């Protein structure tokens, strides 16, 4: 059995910790560019909805990555319509239902059969795929950026690459902490994001006073992919993205088929599953405010426009592992960091 065959999940999960460490050291030796700086390697177990994976998390050039075992028989895509979905309780006469005209012309979303067609039409086709082992970036980054660290607006402290942040510190502080009159300060709120093109980009961390700070360079899809490959990384194919998101489970969403976050008993738990790390230790954006790009510019994931029909399965379908937006990306389109995100990977190939 060659090295890559041993990295198939069916074999990998039977190994003990010592065997995993030995095998993983060989993977690093033969498949990761020696010019990349590897630190903080740790074997951890991740779990989501009963699916567990014990694997390695590590830092590659000061960015968080996880190792995902391969799967030679991964089943991806969706063709089950509404089968198994638990949130179809919105009544046809509910005043909360407000279906846009463009959807009314194509589907009767209050009919279960038409709703099933809508779900199938907006998810990728059912298929069996061989997925290679991969090192994958834990968090997707805003397009054209590199993560520098976190700035705390209350304490004024910065954690991360302080030498690079120093060049932007004064500009960022003036944006985050402007001089205001008493009346202006009453109405003032932190900006959600600010871009200083070809210098820096900041984003407010939800429900906090902290900002993620990034270096920024203007990129098109073509130039971004070229830069990523120059640094010995790849973008993900649609197959690789879907597998990394949901592990090939036969559920519409990686956390299950439940969207009822407003339930007084289960809502908080469902929200934690939606927004937390998945079974591989990866985090995916749940804001539905940006597209995540893939190796194919014709294939985007997630969505940058929210729908508010009052039907949760329609409004939240973009969070599905298999969702396919009605949008393609032009090769030379400028990628705005508040509209597109990307995730780097190292694909283990023979």
Secondary structure as the mmCIF struct_conf table of DSSP 4:
data_model
#
loop_
_struct_conf.conf_type_id
_struct_conf.id
_struct_conf.beg_label_comp_id
_struct_conf.beg_label_asym_id
_struct_conf.beg_label_seq_id
_struct_conf.end_label_comp_id
_struct_conf.end_label_asym_id
_struct_conf.end_label_seq_id
HELX_RH_AL_P HELX_RH_AL_P1 UNK A 3 UNK A 6
TURN_TY1_P TURN_TY1_P1 UNK A 7 UNK A 7
STRN STRN1 UNK A 8 UNK A 8
HELX_RH_AL_P HELX_RH_AL_P2 UNK A 9 UNK A 12
TURN_TY1_P TURN_TY1_P2 UNK A 13 UNK A 14
BEND BEND1 UNK A 15 UNK A 15
HELX_RH_AL_P HELX_RH_AL_P3 UNK A 17 UNK A 31
BEND BEND2 UNK A 32 UNK A 32
TURN_TY1_P TURN_TY1_P3 UNK A 34 UNK A 35
BEND BEND3 UNK A 36 UNK A 36
STRN STRN2 UNK A 38 UNK A 48
TURN_TY1_P TURN_TY1_P4 UNK A 49 UNK A 50
STRN STRN3 UNK A 51 UNK A 60
TURN_TY1_P TURN_TY1_P5 UNK A 61 UNK A 62
STRN STRN4 UNK A 63 UNK A 68
STRN STRN5 UNK A 70 UNK A 70
STRN STRN6 UNK A 71 UNK A 76
TURN_TY1_P TURN_TY1_P6 UNK A 81 UNK A 84
TURN_TY1_P TURN_TY1_P7 UNK A 92 UNK A 93
TURN_TY1_P TURN_TY1_P8 UNK A 95 UNK A 96
HELX_RH_AL_P HELX_RH_AL_P4 UNK A 101 UNK A 104
TURN_TY1_P TURN_TY1_P9 UNK A 105 UNK A 106
TURN_TY1_P TURN_TY1_P10 UNK A 109 UNK A 110
BEND BEND4 UNK A 111 UNK A 111
HELX_RH_AL_P HELX_RH_AL_P5 UNK A 112 UNK A 121
TURN_TY1_P TURN_TY1_P11 UNK A 122 UNK A 122
STRN STRN7 UNK A 123 UNK A 123
HELX_LH_PP_P HELX_LH_PP_P1 UNK A 124 UNK A 126
STRN STRN8 UNK A 127 UNK A 131
STRN STRN9 UNK A 134 UNK A 137
BEND BEND5 UNK A 138 UNK A 139
STRN STRN10 UNK A 141 UNK A 142
TURN_TY1_P TURN_TY1_P12 UNK A 143 UNK A 144
STRN STRN11 UNK A 145 UNK A 152
TURN_TY1_P TURN_TY1_P13 UNK A 153 UNK A 155
STRN STRN12 UNK A 158 UNK A 160
HELX_RH_AL_P HELX_RH_AL_P6 UNK A 162 UNK A 165
TURN_TY1_P TURN_TY1_P14 UNK A 166 UNK A 168
HELX_RH_AL_P HELX_RH_AL_P7 UNK A 169 UNK A 176
BEND BEND6 UNK A 177 UNK A 177
HELX_RH_AL_P HELX_RH_AL_P8 UNK A 182 UNK A 187
BEND BEND7 UNK A 192 UNK A 192
STRN STRN13 UNK A 193 UNK A 196
TURN_TY1_P TURN_TY1_P15 UNK A 197 UNK A 199
STRN STRN14 UNK A 200 UNK A 204
HELX_LH_PP_P HELX_LH_PP_P2 UNK A 205 UNK A 205
TURN_TY1_P TURN_TY1_P16 UNK A 206 UNK A 207
BEND BEND8 UNK A 208 UNK A 209
STRN STRN15 UNK A 210 UNK A 216
STRN STRN16 UNK A 220 UNK A 220
HELX_RH_AL_P HELX_RH_AL_P9 UNK A 221 UNK A 230
TURN_TY1_P TURN_TY1_P17 UNK A 231 UNK A 232
STRN STRN17 UNK A 234 UNK A 234
HELX_LH_PP_P HELX_LH_PP_P3 UNK A 235 UNK A 237
HELX_RH_AL_P HELX_RH_AL_P10 UNK A 238 UNK A 246
TURN_TY1_P TURN_TY1_P18 UNK A 247 UNK A 248
BEND BEND9 UNK A 250 UNK A 252
STRN STRN18 UNK A 253 UNK A 253
TURN_TY1_P TURN_TY1_P19 UNK A 254 UNK A 255
STRN STRN19 UNK A 256 UNK A 256
BEND BEND10 UNK A 257 UNK A 257
TURN_TY1_P TURN_TY1_P20 UNK A 261 UNK A 262
TURN_TY1_P TURN_TY1_P21 UNK A 264 UNK A 266
HELX_RH_AL_P HELX_RH_AL_P11 UNK A 267 UNK A 275
BEND BEND11 UNK A 276 UNK A 276
TURN_TY1_P TURN_TY1_P22 UNK A 279 UNK A 280
BEND BEND12 UNK A 281 UNK A 281
BEND BEND13 UNK A 287 UNK A 287
STRN STRN20 UNK A 290 UNK A 293
BEND BEND14 UNK A 295 UNK A 296
TURN_TY1_P TURN_TY1_P23 UNK A 297 UNK A 298
STRN STRN21 UNK A 300 UNK A 303
BEND BEND15 UNK A 304 UNK A 305
BEND BEND16 UNK A 310 UNK A 310
HELX_RH_AL_P HELX_RH_AL_P12 UNK A 312 UNK A 315
TURN_TY1_P TURN_TY1_P24 UNK A 316 UNK A 316
HELX_RH_3T_P HELX_RH_3T_P1 UNK A 317 UNK A 319
BEND BEND17 UNK A 320 UNK A 320
TURN_TY1_P TURN_TY1_P25 UNK A 321 UNK A 322
STRN STRN22 UNK A 323 UNK A 323
BEND BEND18 UNK A 326 UNK A 326
TURN_TY1_P TURN_TY1_P26 UNK A 331 UNK A 332
STRN STRN23 UNK A 334 UNK A 334
TURN_TY1_P TURN_TY1_P27 UNK A 337 UNK A 339
STRN STRN24 UNK A 340 UNK A 342
STRN STRN25 UNK A 345 UNK A 347
#
